[in-house]
């Protein structure tokens, strides 16, 4: 068995990380559907609004939030 180089490992990590957005969106969508089917409300953000979504499809604005930040890959931000 050959040893992987640091470049090979970095490439594999980047390839795996590229799947995170799709996988997490699928997981959250499935969880929301299960909660709604079980008669529970879910909370979800759309743009600058946070909504409580009822099993019947009703939406109530819970809170207004700031615009999402555009962050360059690899940059560091400070969270208060």
VENPEMO-V329846 format. One record per run of one state. SS is the DSSP state (H for helix, E for strand, C for the rest). FROM is the first residue (numbers start at 1). LEN is the number of residues. If there is no record, write none. Layout:
# VENPEMO-V329846
ss=SS from=FROM len=LEN
ss=SS from=FROM len=LEN
This chain:
# VENPEMO-V329846
ss=C from=1 len=5
ss=H from=6 len=12
ss=C from=18 len=2
ss=H from=20 len=18
ss=C from=38 len=4
ss=E from=42 len=5
ss=C from=47 len=2
ss=E from=49 len=5
ss=C from=54 len=5
ss=E from=59 len=6
ss=C from=65 len=16
